[in-house]
């Protein structure tokens, strides 16, 4: 059972989800259509497209231009060739960081946010919905968002309640 509920989103948490009630939650979703450039792999239209492109062996370039449920559906139609190991998760975390740092809208929202991140799906009307907590399965993705938020707050003098820690360097996110 989830400790979070969509009826309190924006009050005590931000749900990283395409149906989030909070603009930042929707923008941080892997489904969101925000382009980013990976120095080695090129341009992607979403982290979801990147995720499935990587998972299916870096050979289905049509995934680079997809976002939302279409990226997921097309990606799932190909055989998986990569394991969800630490290396894979680090690649996805980098993609999340690149998306944030290369899109000023997300970067600004994230930099000024303070609520804890959650990740859950819900089905039905909010008042009576069924909540499916996905935090444990996708913790590494949520952690990437939090790490970039910490980086932004430390380097742009924005107040943050958590203790500082270095995760990324500015050069990790530079465009050409």
Buried (B, 14 or more C-beta within 10 A) or exposed (E): EBEBBBEEBBEEBBBBBBBBBBEBBBBBBBBBBBBBBBEEBEEBBBBBBBBBBBBBEEEBEEBBBBBBEBBBEBBEEBEEEBEEEEEBBEBBBBBBBBBBBBBEEBBEBBBBBEBEBBBBBBEEEEEEBEBEBBBEEBEBBBBBBBBBBBBBBBBEEBEBEEEEEEBBEEEBBEEE
